[in-house]
Amino acid sequence: MSRELSAVVVGGGIGGLAAAAALGRSGVRVTVLERGDGRREPGAGLSLSPNAYRALEALGVAEEVERARRSRRRPSSVPTAGR
């Protein structure tokens, strides 16, 4: 008799999604619970160190993160006129 493993990850932030991705790649059926409704644009940027990027590569999501980064508009700079 074989049993399918399953897990619930509470929180859809970077840590929760990384845990869910790693578990899913190991064959575990994962449910992610997030209280945010997703209708709001997040207000924070994301800076990645080389080690963080290697972790994204190990999880198999680095290319997708890179595509998302390129699709975002870059903020324009505003001249300060000597201020």
mmCIF file of the N, C-alpha and C atoms, coordinates in Angstrom:
data_MODEL
# 
_entry.id   MODEL 
# 
loop_
_atom_site.group_PDB 
_atom_site.id 
_atom_site.type_symbol 
_atom_site.label_atom_id 
_atom_site.label_alt_id 
_atom_site.label_comp_id 
_atom_site.label_asym_id 
_atom_site.label_entity_id 
_atom_site.label_seq_id 
_atom_site.pdbx_PDB_ins_code 
_atom_site.Cartn_x 
_atom_site.Cartn_y 
_atom_site.Cartn_z 
_atom_site.occupancy 
_atom_site.B_iso_or_equiv 
_atom_site.pdbx_formal_charge 
_atom_site.auth_seq_id 
_atom_site.auth_comp_id 
_atom_site.auth_asym_id 
_atom_site.auth_atom_id 
_atom_site.pdbx_PDB_model_num 
ATOM 1   N N  . MET A 1 1  ? 0.842  -1.168 0.000   1.00 0.00 ? 1  MET A N  1 
ATOM 2   C CA . MET A 1 1  ? 0.000  0.000  0.000   1.00 0.00 ? 1  MET A CA 1 
ATOM 3   C C  . MET A 1 1  ? 0.892  1.237  0.000   1.00 0.00 ? 1  MET A C  1 
ATOM 4   N N  . SER A 1 2  ? 0.721  2.086  -1.000  1.00 0.00 ? 2  SER A N  1 
ATOM 5   C CA . SER A 1 2  ? 1.523  3.298  -1.130  1.00 0.00 ? 2  SER A CA 1 
ATOM 6   C C  . SER A 1 2  ? 0.695  4.509  -0.742  1.00 0.00 ? 2  SER A C  1 
ATOM 7   N N  . ARG A 1 3  ? 1.292  5.408  -0.022  1.00 0.00 ? 3  ARG A N  1 
ATOM 8   C CA . ARG A 1 3  ? 0.620  6.631  0.414   1.00 0.00 ? 3  ARG A CA 1 
ATOM 9   C C  . ARG A 1 3  ? 1.247  7.841  -0.231  1.00 0.00 ? 3  ARG A C  1 
ATOM 10  N N  . GLU A 1 4  ? 0.406  8.754  -0.708  1.00 0.00 ? 4  GLU A N  1 
ATOM 11  C CA . GLU A 1 4  ? 0.914  10.005 -1.261  1.00 0.00 ? 4  GLU A CA 1 
ATOM 12  C C  . GLU A 1 4  ? 1.163  10.961 -0.097  1.00 0.00 ? 4  GLU A C  1 
ATOM 13  N N  . LEU A 1 5  ? 2.363  11.534 -0.057  1.00 0.00 ? 5  LEU A N  1 
ATOM 14  C CA . LEU A 1 5  ? 2.658  12.521 0.978   1.00 0.00 ? 5  LEU A CA 1 
ATOM 15  C C  . LEU A 1 5  ? 2.046  13.852 0.603   1.00 0.00 ? 5  LEU A C  1 
ATOM 16  N N  . SER A 1 6  ? 1.562  14.571 1.611   1.00 0.00 ? 6  SER A N  1 
ATOM 17  C CA . SER A 1 6  ? 1.028  15.903 1.368   1.00 0.00 ? 6  SER A CA 1 
ATOM 18  C C  . SER A 1 6  ? 1.465  16.816 2.498   1.00 0.00 ? 6  SER A C  1 
ATOM 19  N N  . ALA A 1 7  ? 1.510  18.112 2.200   1.00 0.00 ? 7  ALA A N  1 
ATOM 20  C CA . ALA A 1 7  ? 1.914  19.107 3.187   1.00 0.00 ? 7  ALA A CA 1 
ATOM 21  C C  . ALA A 1 7  ? 1.124  20.382 2.965   1.00 0.00 ? 7  ALA A C  1 
ATOM 22  N N  . VAL A 1 8  ? 0.961  21.137 4.034   1.00 0.00 ? 8  VAL A N  1 
ATOM 23  C CA . VAL A 1 8  ? 0.347  22.456 3.955   1.00 0.00 ? 8  VAL A CA 1 
ATOM 24  C C  . VAL A 1 8  ? 1.411  23.467 4.358   1.00 0.00 ? 8  VAL A C  1 
ATOM 25  N N  . VAL A 1 9  ? 1.639  24.461 3.518   1.00 0.00 ? 9  VAL A N  1 
ATOM 26  C CA . VAL A 1 9  ? 2.578  25.541 3.809   1.00 0.00 ? 9  VAL A CA 1 
ATOM 27  C C  . VAL A 1 9  ? 1.743  26.782 4.101   1.00 0.00 ? 9  VAL A C  1 
ATOM 28  N N  . VAL A 1 10 ? 1.946  27.363 5.271   1.00 0.00 ? 10 VAL A N  1 
ATOM 29  C CA . VAL A 1 10 ? 1.195  28.549 5.660   1.00 0.00 ? 10 VAL A CA 1 
ATOM 30  C C  . VAL A 1 10 ? 2.048  29.772 5.367   1.00 0.00 ? 10 VAL A C  1 
ATOM 31  N N  . GLY A 1 11 ? 1.601  30.568 4.406   1.00 0.00 ? 11 GLY A N  1 
ATOM 32  C CA . GLY A 1 11 ? 2.309  31.781 4.022   1.00 0.00 ? 11 GLY A CA 1 
ATOM 33  C C  . GLY A 1 11 ? 2.854  31.672 2.612   1.00 0.00 ? 11 GLY A C  1 
ATOM 34  N N  . GLY A 1 12 ? 2.450  32.609 1.766   1.00 0.00 ? 12 GLY A N  1 
ATOM 35  C CA . GLY A 1 12 ? 2.876  32.603 0.376   1.00 0.00 ? 12 GLY A CA 1 
ATOM 36  C C  . GLY A 1 12 ? 3.978  33.595 0.085   1.00 0.00 ? 12 GLY A C  1 
ATOM 37  N N  . GLY A 1 13 ? 4.788  33.916 1.087   1.00 0.00 ? 13 GLY A N  1 
ATOM 38  C CA . GLY A 1 13 ? 5.941  34.788 0.865   1.00 0.00 ? 13 GLY A CA 1 
ATOM 39  C C  . GLY A 1 13 ? 7.074  34.002 0.228   1.00 0.00 ? 13 GLY A C  1 
ATOM 40  N N  . ILE A 1 14 ? 8.229  34.622 0.167   1.00 0.00 ? 14 ILE A N  1 
ATOM 41  C CA . ILE A 1 14 ? 9.367  33.986 -0.498  1.00 0.00 ? 14 ILE A CA 1 
ATOM 42  C C  . ILE A 1 14 ? 9.758  32.672 0.181   1.00 0.00 ? 14 ILE A C  1 
ATOM 43  N N  . GLY A 1 15 ? 9.728  32.633 1.504   1.00 0.00 ? 15 GLY A N  1 
ATOM 44  C CA . GLY A 1 15 ? 10.083 31.409 2.223   1.00 0.00 ? 15 GLY A CA 1 
ATOM 45  C C  . GLY A 1 15 ? 9.072  30.302 2.026   1.00 0.00 ? 15 GLY A C  1 
ATOM 46  N N  . GLY A 1 16 ? 7.781  30.655 2.115   1.00 0.00 ? 16 GLY A N  1 
ATOM 47  C CA . GLY A 1 16 ? 6.732  29.662 1.937   1.00 0.00 ? 16 GLY A CA 1 
ATOM 48  C C  . GLY A 1 16 ? 6.716  29.092 0.534   1.00 0.00 ? 16 GLY A C  1 
ATOM 49  N N  . LEU A 1 17 ? 6.881  29.973 -0.454  1.00 0.00 ? 17 LEU A N  1 
ATOM 50  C CA . LEU A 1 17 ? 6.883  29.496 -1.841  1.00 0.00 ? 17 LEU A CA 1 
ATOM 51  C C  . LEU A 1 17 ? 8.119  28.657 -2.144  1.00 0.00 ? 17 LEU A C  1 
ATOM 52  N N  . ALA A 1 18 ? 9.263  29.020 -1.556  1.00 0.00 ? 18 ALA A N  1 
ATOM 53  C CA . ALA A 1 18 ? 10.477 28.213 -1.746  1.00 0.00 ? 18 ALA A CA 1 
ATOM 54  C C  . ALA A 1 18 ? 10.291 26.830 -1.126  1.00 0.00 ? 18 ALA A C  1 
ATOM 55  N N  . ALA A 1 19 ? 9.703  26.792 0.075   1.00 0.00 ? 19 ALA A N  1 
ATOM 56  C CA . ALA A 1 19 ? 9.452  25.500 0.728   1.00 0.00 ? 19 ALA A CA 1 
ATOM 57  C C  . ALA A 1 19 ? 8.484  24.664 -0.103  1.00 0.00 ? 19 ALA A C  1 
ATOM 58  N N  . ALA A 1 20 ? 7.424  25.299 -0.601  1.00 0.00 ? 20 ALA A N  1 
ATOM 59  C CA . ALA A 1 20 ? 6.443  24.579 -1.410  1.00 0.00 ? 20 ALA A CA 1 
ATOM 60  C C  . ALA A 1 20 ? 7.065  24.041 -2.696  1.00 0.00 ? 20 ALA A C  1 
ATOM 61  N N  . ALA A 1 21 ? 7.915  24.844 -3.338  1.00 0.00 ? 21 ALA A N  1 
ATOM 62  C CA . ALA A 1 21 ? 8.573  24.399 -4.570  1.00 0.00 ? 21 ALA A CA 1 
ATOM 63  C C  . ALA A 1 21 ? 9.489  23.213 -4.295  1.00 0.00 ? 21 ALA A C  1 
ATOM 64  N N  . ALA A 1 22 ? 10.266 23.284 -3.219  1.00 0.00 ? 22 ALA A N  1 
ATOM 65  C CA . ALA A 1 22 ? 11.180 22.188 -2.894  1.00 0.00 ? 22 ALA A CA 1 
ATOM 66  C C  . ALA A 1 22 ? 10.409 20.916 -2.553  1.00 0.00 ? 22 ALA A C  1 
ATOM 67  N N  . LEU A 1 23 ? 9.342  21.034 -1.778  1.00 0.00 ? 23 LEU A N  1 
ATOM 68  C CA . LEU A 1 23 ? 8.529  19.866 -1.441  1.00 0.00 ? 23 LEU A CA 1 
ATOM 69  C C  . LEU A 1 23 ? 7.879  19.271 -2.690  1.00 0.00 ? 23 LEU A C  1 
ATOM 70  N N  . GLY A 1 24 ? 7.354  20.149 -3.540  1.00 0.00 ? 24 GLY A N  1 
ATOM 71  C CA . GLY A 1 24 ? 6.706  19.686 -4.767  1.00 0.00 ? 24 GLY A CA 1 
ATOM 72  C C  . GLY A 1 24 ? 7.661  18.941 -5.672  1.00 0.00 ? 24 GLY A C  1 
ATOM 73  N N  . ARG A 1 25 ? 8.900  19.413 -5.762  1.00 0.00 ? 25 ARG A N  1 
ATOM 74  C CA . ARG A 1 25 ? 9.896  18.741 -6.584  1.00 0.00 ? 25 ARG A CA 1 
ATOM 75  C C  . ARG A 1 25 ? 10.301 17.388 -6.001  1.00 0.00 ? 25 ARG A C  1 
ATOM 76  N N  . SER A 1 26 ? 10.034 17.218 -4.709  1.00 0.00 ? 26 SER A N  1 
ATOM 77  C CA . SER A 1 26 ? 10.334 15.940 -4.054  1.00 0.00 ? 26 SER A CA 1 
ATOM 78  C C  . SER A 1 26 ? 9.163  14.969 -4.134  1.00 0.00 ? 26 SER A C  1 
ATOM 79  N N  . GLY A 1 27 ? 8.084  15.368 -4.826  1.00 0.00 ? 27 GLY A N  1 
ATOM 80  C CA . GLY A 1 27 ? 6.947  14.480 -4.989  1.00 0.00 ? 27 GLY A CA 1 
ATOM 81  C C  . GLY A 1 27 ? 5.848  14.641 -3.956  1.00 0.00 ? 27 GLY A C  1 
ATOM 82  N N  . VAL A 1 28 ? 5.974  15.650 -3.104  1.00 0.00 ? 28 VAL A N  1 
ATOM 83  C CA . VAL A 1 28 ? 4.960  15.893 -2.081  1.00 0.00 ? 28 VAL A CA 1 
ATOM 84  C C  . VAL A 1 28 ? 3.868  16.778 -2.674  1.00 0.00 ? 28 VAL A C  1 
ATOM 85  N N  . ARG A 1 29 ? 2.604  16.419 -2.421  1.00 0.00 ? 29 ARG A N  1 
ATOM 86  C CA . ARG A 1 29 ? 1.477  17.257 -2.853  1.00 0.00 ? 29 ARG A CA 1 
ATOM 87  C C  . ARG A 1 29 ? 1.361  18.399 -1.854  1.00 0.00 ? 29 ARG A C  1 
ATOM 88  N N  . VAL A 1 30 ? 1.474  19.644 -2.327  1.00 0.00 ? 30 VAL A N  1 
ATOM 89  C CA . VAL A 1 30 ? 1.559  20.813 -1.448  1.00 0.00 ? 30 VAL A CA 1 
ATOM 90  C C  . VAL A 1 30 ? 0.365  21.738 -1.657  1.00 0.00 ? 30 VAL A C  1 
ATOM 91  N N  . THR A 1 31 ? -0.176 22.223 -0.545  1.00 0.00 ? 31 THR A N  1 
ATOM 92  C CA . THR A 1 31 ? -1.190 23.274 -0.553  1.00 0.00 ? 31 THR A CA 1 
ATOM 93  C C  . THR A 1 31 ? -0.587 24.478 0.148   1.00 0.00 ? 31 THR A C  1 
ATOM 94  N N  . VAL A 1 32 ? -0.611 25.645 -0.512  1.00 0.00 ? 32 VAL A N  1 
ATOM 95  C CA . VAL A 1 32 ? -0.097 26.880 0.088   1.00 0.00 ? 32 VAL A CA 1 
ATOM 96  C C  . VAL A 1 32 ? -1.281 27.727 0.529   1.00 0.00 ? 32 VAL A C  1 
ATOM 97  N N  . LEU A 1 33 ? -1.272 28.140 1.781   1.00 0.00 ? 33 LEU A N  1 
ATOM 98  C CA . LEU A 1 33 ? -2.310 29.010 2.322   1.00 0.00 ? 33 LEU A CA 1 
ATOM 99  C C  . LEU A 1 33 ? -1.744 30.415 2.474   1.00 0.00 ? 33 LEU A C  1 
ATOM 100 N N  . GLU A 1 34 ? -2.461 31.399 1.960   1.00 0.00 ? 34 GLU A N  1 
ATOM 101 C CA . GLU A 1 34 ? -2.037 32.802 2.053   1.00 0.00 ? 34 GLU A CA 1 
ATOM 102 C C  . GLU A 1 34 ? -3.260 33.637 2.367   1.00 0.00 ? 34 GLU A C  1 
ATOM 103 N N  . ARG A 1 35 ? -3.169 34.486 3.375   1.00 0.00 ? 35 ARG A N  1 
ATOM 104 C CA . ARG A 1 35 ? -4.340 35.276 3.746   1.00 0.00 ? 35 ARG A CA 1 
ATOM 105 C C  . ARG A 1 35 ? -4.569 36.470 2.829   1.00 0.00 ? 35 ARG A C  1 
ATOM 106 N N  . GLY A 1 36 ? -3.518 36.950 2.148   1.00 0.00 ? 36 GLY A N  1 
ATOM 107 C CA . GLY A 1 36 ? -3.682 38.050 1.203   1.00 0.00 ? 36 GLY A CA 1 
ATOM 108 C C  . GLY A 1 36 ? -4.517 37.595 0.017   1.00 0.00 ? 36 GLY A C  1 
ATOM 109 N N  . ASP A 1 37 ? -5.293 38.515 -0.536  1.00 0.00 ? 37 ASP A N  1 
ATOM 110 C CA . ASP A 1 37 ? -6.178 38.130 -1.637  1.00 0.00 ? 37 ASP A CA 1 
ATOM 111 C C  . ASP A 1 37 ? -5.537 38.316 -3.015  1.00 0.00 ? 37 ASP A C  1 
ATOM 112 N N  . GLY A 1 38 ? -4.340 38.880 -3.070  1.00 0.00 ? 38 GLY A N  1 
ATOM 113 C CA . GLY A 1 38 ? -3.630 39.006 -4.339  1.00 0.00 ? 38 GLY A CA 1 
ATOM 114 C C  . GLY A 1 38 ? -4.079 40.159 -5.217  1.00 0.00 ? 38 GLY A C  1 
ATOM 115 N N  . ARG A 1 39 ? -5.038 40.950 -4.753  1.00 0.00 ? 39 ARG A N  1 
ATOM 116 C CA . ARG A 1 39 ? -5.519 42.064 -5.573  1.00 0.00 ? 39 ARG A CA 1 
ATOM 117 C C  . ARG A 1 39 ? -4.654 43.301 -5.438  1.00 0.00 ? 39 ARG A C  1 
ATOM 118 N N  . ARG A 1 40 ? -3.794 43.327 -4.477  1.00 0.00 ? 40 ARG A N  1 
ATOM 119 C CA . ARG A 1 40 ? -2.980 44.494 -4.205  1.00 0.00 ? 40 ARG A CA 1 
ATOM 120 C C  . ARG A 1 40 ? -1.573 44.295 -4.735  1.00 0.00 ? 40 ARG A C  1 
ATOM 121 N N  . GLU A 1 41 ? -1.018 45.326 -5.316  1.00 0.00 ? 41 GLU A N  1 
ATOM 122 C CA . GLU A 1 41 ? 0.362  45.278 -5.806  1.00 0.00 ? 41 GLU A CA 1 
ATOM 123 C C  . GLU A 1 41 ? 1.299  45.343 -4.604  1.00 0.00 ? 41 GLU A C  1 
ATOM 124 N N  . PRO A 1 42 ? 2.249  44.419 -4.492  1.00 0.00 ? 42 PRO A N  1 
ATOM 125 C CA . PRO A 1 42 ? 3.192  44.490 -3.384  1.00 0.00 ? 42 PRO A CA 1 
ATOM 126 C C  . PRO A 1 42 ? 4.013  45.770 -3.461  1.00 0.00 ? 42 PRO A C  1 
ATOM 127 N N  . GLY A 1 43 ? 4.365  46.320 -2.335  1.00 0.00 ? 43 GLY A N  1 
ATOM 128 C CA . GLY A 1 43 ? 5.065  47.592 -2.320  1.00 0.00 ? 43 GLY A CA 1 
ATOM 129 C C  . GLY A 1 43 ? 6.551  47.491 -2.070  1.00 0.00 ? 43 GLY A C  1 
ATOM 130 N N  . ALA A 1 44 ? 7.114  46.330 -2.157  1.00 0.00 ? 44 ALA A N  1 
ATOM 131 C CA . ALA A 1 44 ? 8.528  46.175 -1.857  1.00 0.00 ? 44 ALA A CA 1 
ATOM 132 C C  . ALA A 1 44 ? 9.284  45.657 -3.071  1.00 0.00 ? 44 ALA A C  1 
ATOM 133 N N  . GLY A 1 45 ? 10.538 46.026 -3.135  1.00 0.00 ? 45 GLY A N  1 
ATOM 134 C CA . GLY A 1 45 ? 11.405 45.493 -4.174  1.00 0.00 ? 45 GLY A CA 1 
ATOM 135 C C  . GLY A 1 45 ? 12.085 44.238 -3.670  1.00 0.00 ? 45 GLY A C  1 
ATOM 136 N N  . LEU A 1 46 ? 12.812 43.605 -4.533  1.00 0.00 ? 46 LEU A N  1 
ATOM 137 C CA . LEU A 1 46 ? 13.510 42.385 -4.169  1.00 0.00 ? 46 LEU A CA 1 
ATOM 138 C C  . LEU A 1 46 ? 14.943 42.484 -4.660  1.00 0.00 ? 46 LEU A C  1 
ATOM 139 N N  . SER A 1 47 ? 15.878 42.377 -3.730  1.00 0.00 ? 47 SER A N  1 
ATOM 140 C CA . SER A 1 47 ? 17.300 42.369 -4.051  1.00 0.00 ? 47 SER A CA 1 
ATOM 141 C C  . SER A 1 47 ? 17.815 40.959 -3.826  1.00 0.00 ? 47 SER A C  1 
ATOM 142 N N  . LEU A 1 48 ? 18.556 40.442 -4.763  1.00 0.00 ? 48 LEU A N  1 
ATOM 143 C CA . LEU A 1 48 ? 19.045 39.074 -4.638  1.00 0.00 ? 48 LEU A CA 1 
ATOM 144 C C  . LEU A 1 48 ? 20.564 39.036 -4.633  1.00 0.00 ? 48 LEU A C  1 
ATOM 145 N N  . SER A 1 49 ? 21.105 38.435 -3.602  1.00 0.00 ? 49 SER A N  1 
ATOM 146 C CA . SER A 1 49 ? 22.551 38.209 -3.548  1.00 0.00 ? 49 SER A CA 1 
ATOM 147 C C  . SER A 1 49 ? 22.869 37.028 -4.463  1.00 0.00 ? 49 SER A C  1 
ATOM 148 N N  . PRO A 1 50 ? 24.144 36.843 -4.794  1.00 0.00 ? 50 PRO A N  1 
ATOM 149 C CA . PRO A 1 50 ? 24.501 35.679 -5.621  1.00 0.00 ? 50 PRO A CA 1 
ATOM 150 C C  . PRO A 1 50 ? 24.045 34.350 -5.007  1.00 0.00 ? 50 PRO A C  1 
ATOM 151 N N  . ASN A 1 51 ? 24.150 34.207 -3.680  1.00 0.00 ? 51 ASN A N  1 
ATOM 152 C CA . ASN A 1 51 ? 23.703 32.966 -3.039  1.00 0.00 ? 51 ASN A CA 1 
ATOM 153 C C  . ASN A 1 51 ? 22.200 32.783 -3.171  1.00 0.00 ? 51 ASN A C  1 
ATOM 154 N N  . ALA A 1 52 ? 21.437 33.860 -3.043  1.00 0.00 ? 52 ALA A N  1 
ATOM 155 C CA . ALA A 1 52 ? 19.978 33.772 -3.194  1.00 0.00 ? 52 ALA A CA 1 
ATOM 156 C C  . ALA A 1 52 ? 19.627 33.360 -4.616  1.00 0.00 ? 52 ALA A C  1 
ATOM 157 N N  . TYR A 1 53 ? 20.343 33.897 -5.591  1.00 0.00 ? 53 TYR A N  1 
ATOM 158 C CA . TYR A 1 53 ? 20.070 33.539 -6.989  1.00 0.00 ? 53 TYR A CA 1 
ATOM 159 C C  . TYR A 1 53 ? 20.393 32.069 -7.235  1.00 0.00 ? 53 TYR A C  1 
ATOM 160 N N  . ARG A 1 54 ? 21.481 31.581 -6.633  1.00 0.00 ? 54 ARG A N  1 
ATOM 161 C CA . ARG A 1 54 ? 21.813 30.155 -6.770  1.00 0.00 ? 54 ARG A CA 1 
ATOM 162 C C  . ARG A 1 54 ? 20.722 29.285 -6.145  1.00 0.00 ? 54 ARG A C  1 
ATOM 163 N N  . ALA A 1 55 ? 20.138 29.757 -5.039  1.00 0.00 ? 55 ALA A N  1 
ATOM 164 C CA . ALA A 1 55 ? 19.039 29.008 -4.416  1.00 0.00 ? 55 ALA A CA 1 
ATOM 165 C C  . ALA A 1 55 ? 17.836 28.966 -5.358  1.00 0.00 ? 55 ALA A C  1 
ATOM 166 N N  . LEU A 1 56 ? 17.536 30.081 -6.028  1.00 0.00 ? 56 LEU A N  1 
ATOM 167 C CA . LEU A 1 56 ? 16.439 30.098 -6.998  1.00 0.00 ? 56 LEU A CA 1 
ATOM 168 C C  . LEU A 1 56 ? 16.731 29.142 -8.149  1.00 0.00 ? 56 LEU A C  1 
ATOM 169 N N  . GLU A 1 57 ? 17.988 29.084 -8.576  1.00 0.00 ? 57 GLU A N  1 
ATOM 170 C CA . GLU A 1 57 ? 18.372 28.141 -9.636  1.00 0.00 ? 57 GLU A CA 1 
ATOM 171 C C  . GLU A 1 57 ? 18.161 26.703 -9.171  1.00 0.00 ? 57 GLU A C  1 
ATOM 172 N N  . ALA A 1 58 ? 18.548 26.417 -7.924  1.00 0.00 ? 58 ALA A N  1 
ATOM 173 C CA . ALA A 1 58 ? 18.387 25.056 -7.395  1.00 0.00 ? 58 ALA A CA 1 
ATOM 174 C C  . ALA A 1 58 ? 16.919 24.662 -7.314  1.00 0.00 ? 58 ALA A C  1 
ATOM 175 N N  . LEU A 1 59 ? 16.049 25.639 -7.066  1.00 0.00 ? 59 LEU A N  1 
ATOM 176 C CA . LEU A 1 59 ? 14.610 25.374 -7.014  1.00 0.00 ? 59 LEU A CA 1 
ATOM 177 C C  . LEU A 1 59 ? 13.983 25.323 -8.410  1.00 0.00 ? 59 LEU A C  1 
ATOM 178 N N  . GLY A 1 60 ? 14.761 25.719 -9.422  1.00 0.00 ? 60 GLY A N  1 
ATOM 179 C CA . GLY A 1 60 ? 14.266 25.675 -10.790 1.00 0.00 ? 60 GLY A CA 1 
ATOM 180 C C  . GLY A 1 60 ? 13.380 26.841 -11.181 1.00 0.00 ? 60 GLY A C  1 
ATOM 181 N N  . VAL A 1 61 ? 13.491 27.960 -10.457 1.00 0.00 ? 61 VAL A N  1 
ATOM 182 C CA . VAL A 1 61 ? 12.617 29.105 -10.751 1.00 0.00 ? 61 VAL A CA 1 
ATOM 183 C C  . VAL A 1 61 ? 13.382 30.361 -11.145 1.00 0.00 ? 61 VAL A C  1 
ATOM 184 N N  . ALA A 1 62 ? 14.699 30.287 -11.258 1.00 0.00 ? 62 ALA A N  1 
ATOM 185 C CA . ALA A 1 62 ? 15.503 31.481 -11.551 1.00 0.00 ? 62 ALA A CA 1 
ATOM 186 C C  . ALA A 1 62 ? 15.119 32.116 -12.881 1.00 0.00 ? 62 ALA A C  1 
ATOM 187 N N  . GLU A 1 63 ? 14.908 31.301 -13.909 1.00 0.00 ? 63 GLU A N  1 
ATOM 188 C CA . GLU A 1 63 ? 14.549 31.862 -15.224 1.00 0.00 ? 63 GLU A CA 1 
ATOM 189 C C  . GLU A 1 63 ? 13.205 32.572 -15.173 1.00 0.00 ? 63 GLU A C  1 
ATOM 190 N N  . GLU A 1 64 ? 12.252 32.012 -14.436 1.00 0.00 ? 64 GLU A N  1 
ATOM 191 C CA . GLU A 1 64 ? 10.941 32.653 -14.316 1.00 0.00 ? 64 GLU A CA 1 
ATOM 192 C C  . GLU A 1 64 ? 11.037 33.978 -13.560 1.00 0.00 ? 64 GLU A C  1 
ATOM 193 N N  . VAL A 1 65 ? 11.849 34.017 -12.524 1.00 0.00 ? 65 VAL A N  1 
ATOM 194 C CA . VAL A 1 65 ? 12.058 35.263 -11.775 1.00 0.00 ? 65 VAL A CA 1 
ATOM 195 C C  . VAL A 1 65 ? 12.704 36.300 -12.687 1.00 0.00 ? 65 VAL A C  1 
ATOM 196 N N  . GLU A 1 66 ? 13.659 35.871 -13.475 1.00 0.00 ? 66 GLU A N  1 
ATOM 197 C CA . GLU A 1 66 ? 14.336 36.783 -14.409 1.00 0.00 ? 66 GLU A CA 1 
ATOM 198 C C  . GLU A 1 66 ? 13.362 37.332 -15.449 1.00 0.00 ? 66 GLU A C  1 
ATOM 199 N N  . ARG A 1 67 ? 12.484 36.478 -15.977 1.00 0.00 ? 67 ARG A N  1 
ATOM 200 C CA . ARG A 1 67 ? 11.467 36.942 -16.935 1.00 0.00 ? 67 ARG A CA 1 
ATOM 201 C C  . ARG A 1 67 ? 10.534 37.962 -16.286 1.00 0.00 ? 67 ARG A C  1 
ATOM 202 N N  . ALA A 1 68 ? 10.126 37.704 -15.057 1.00 0.00 ? 68 ALA A N  1 
ATOM 203 C CA . ALA A 1 68 ? 9.235  38.633 -14.353 1.00 0.00 ? 68 ALA A CA 1 
ATOM 204 C C  . ALA A 1 68 ? 9.935  39.970 -14.124 1.00 0.00 ? 68 ALA A C  1 
ATOM 205 N N  . ARG A 1 69 ? 11.222 39.916 -13.789 1.00 0.00 ? 69 ARG A N  1 
ATOM 206 C CA . ARG A 1 69 ? 11.974 41.149 -13.570 1.00 0.00 ? 69 ARG A CA 1 
ATOM 207 C C  . ARG A 1 69 ? 12.042 41.984 -14.839 1.00 0.00 ? 69 ARG A C  1 
ATOM 208 N N  . ARG A 1 70 ? 12.298 41.324 -15.965 1.00 0.00 ? 70 ARG A N  1 
ATOM 209 C CA . ARG A 1 70 ? 12.408 42.054 -17.228 1.00 0.00 ? 70 ARG A CA 1 
ATOM 210 C C  . ARG A 1 70 ? 11.072 42.632 -17.681 1.00 0.00 ? 70 ARG A C  1 
ATOM 211 N N  . SER A 1 71 ? 9.974  42.019 -17.279 1.00 0.00 ? 71 SER A N  1 
ATOM 212 C CA . SER A 1 71 ? 8.668  42.493 -17.730 1.00 0.00 ? 71 SER A CA 1 
ATOM 213 C C  . SER A 1 71 ? 8.176  43.704 -16.932 1.00 0.00 ? 71 SER A C  1 
ATOM 214 N N  . ARG A 1 72 ? 8.785  43.983 -15.793 1.00 0.00 ? 72 ARG A N  1 
ATOM 215 C CA . ARG A 1 72 ? 8.388  45.128 -14.963 1.00 0.00 ? 72 ARG A CA 1 
ATOM 216 C C  . ARG A 1 72 ? 8.968  46.407 -15.537 1.00 0.00 ? 72 ARG A C  1 
ATOM 217 N N  . ARG A 1 73 ? 8.222  47.497 -15.433 1.00 0.00 ? 73 ARG A N  1 
ATOM 218 C CA . ARG A 1 73 ? 8.748  48.793 -15.876 1.00 0.00 ? 73 ARG A CA 1 
ATOM 219 C C  . ARG A 1 73 ? 9.769  49.281 -14.867 1.00 0.00 ? 73 ARG A C  1 
ATOM 220 N N  . ARG A 1 74 ? 10.821 49.834 -15.356 1.00 0.00 ? 74 ARG A N  1 
ATOM 221 C CA . ARG A 1 74 ? 11.841 50.398 -14.465 1.00 0.00 ? 74 ARG A CA 1 
ATOM 222 C C  . ARG A 1 74 ? 11.435 51.822 -14.098 1.00 0.00 ? 74 ARG A C  1 
ATOM 223 N N  . PRO A 1 75 ? 11.680 52.225 -12.845 1.00 0.00 ? 75 PRO A N  1 
ATOM 224 C CA . PRO A 1 75 ? 11.345 53.602 -12.477 1.00 0.00 ? 75 PRO A CA 1 
ATOM 225 C C  . PRO A 1 75 ? 12.227 54.581 -13.237 1.00 0.00 ? 75 PRO A C  1 
ATOM 226 N N  . SER A 1 76 ? 11.652 55.680 -13.608 1.00 0.00 ? 76 SER A N  1 
ATOM 227 C CA . SER A 1 76 ? 12.438 56.691 -14.312 1.00 0.00 ? 76 SER A CA 1 
ATOM 228 C C  . SER A 1 76 ? 13.085 57.605 -13.282 1.00 0.00 ? 76 SER A C  1 
ATOM 229 N N  . SER A 1 77 ? 14.224 58.159 -13.646 1.00 0.00 ? 77 SER A N  1 
ATOM 230 C CA . SER A 1 77 ? 14.877 59.094 -12.728 1.00 0.00 ? 77 SER A CA 1 
ATOM 231 C C  . SER A 1 77 ? 14.380 60.495 -13.021 1.00 0.00 ? 77 SER A C  1 
ATOM 232 N N  . VAL A 1 78 ? 14.302 61.272 -11.976 1.00 0.00 ? 78 VAL A N  1 
ATOM 233 C CA . VAL A 1 78 ? 13.826 62.654 -12.115 1.00 0.00 ? 78 VAL A CA 1 
ATOM 234 C C  . VAL A 1 78 ? 15.007 63.568 -11.820 1.00 0.00 ? 78 VAL A C  1 
ATOM 235 N N  . PRO A 1 79 ? 15.357 64.465 -12.751 1.00 0.00 ? 79 PRO A N  1 
ATOM 236 C CA . PRO A 1 79 ? 16.478 65.364 -12.500 1.00 0.00 ? 79 PRO A CA 1 
ATOM 237 C C  . PRO A 1 79 ? 16.177 66.279 -11.311 1.00 0.00 ? 79 PRO A C  1 
ATOM 238 N N  . THR A 1 80 ? 17.180 66.532 -10.497 1.00 0.00 ? 80 THR A N  1 
ATOM 239 C CA . THR A 1 80 ? 16.978 67.362 -9.312  1.00 0.00 ? 80 THR A CA 1 
ATOM 240 C C  . THR A 1 80 ? 17.303 68.817 -9.565  1.00 0.00 ? 80 THR A C  1 
ATOM 241 N N  . ALA A 1 81 ? 17.783 69.177 -10.713 1.00 0.00 ? 81 ALA A N  1 
ATOM 242 C CA . ALA A 1 81 ? 18.108 70.560 -11.105 1.00 0.00 ? 81 ALA A CA 1 
ATOM 243 C C  . ALA A 1 81 ? 19.013 71.229 -10.069 1.00 0.00 ? 81 ALA A C  1 
ATOM 244 N N  . GLY A 1 82 ? 20.037 70.506 -9.652  1.00 0.00 ? 82 GLY A N  1 
ATOM 245 C CA . GLY A 1 82 ? 21.029 71.099 -8.770  1.00 0.00 ? 82 GLY A CA 1 
ATOM 246 C C  . GLY A 1 82 ? 20.636 71.168 -7.305  1.00 0.00 ? 82 GLY A C  1 
ATOM 247 N N  . ARG A 1 83 ? 19.566 70.551 -6.916  1.00 0.00 ? 83 ARG A N  1 
ATOM 248 C CA . ARG A 1 83 ? 19.151 70.586 -5.498  1.00 0.00 ? 83 ARG A CA 1 
ATOM 249 C C  . ARG A 1 83 ? 19.921 69.644 -4.674  1.00 0.00 ? 83 ARG A C  1 
# 
